[in-house]
Amino acid sequence: MKLVVQVKLLPTPVQAAALEATLRACNRAADQASRVAYETGTTSRNDLQKAVYMDLKARYALSAQPVVRVVKKAWTPTPPCART
């Protein structure tokens, strides 16, 4: 049995600003990762992560978990019919 719980965040103004800044940094990092994937023709998520991980962590001041999620968000798998 799966239990689903919906919660509402009620951050303070300072916390809200920090959350917004983190989300903006994650979106910019995803744009960068997507750009690298496109420009290099990277088709493997692991290869993309190896290529951008350290740069995204440093450039956008993100911890490990957001960087890994950003790479997964930016990576688009190649459909089986498009592989050669």
Buried (B, 14 or more C-beta within 10 A) or exposed (E): EEEEEEEEEEEEEEEEEEEEEBEEBBEBBBEBBBEBBEEEEBBEBEEBBEBBBEBBBEEBEBEEEBBBBBBEBBBEEEEEEEEE
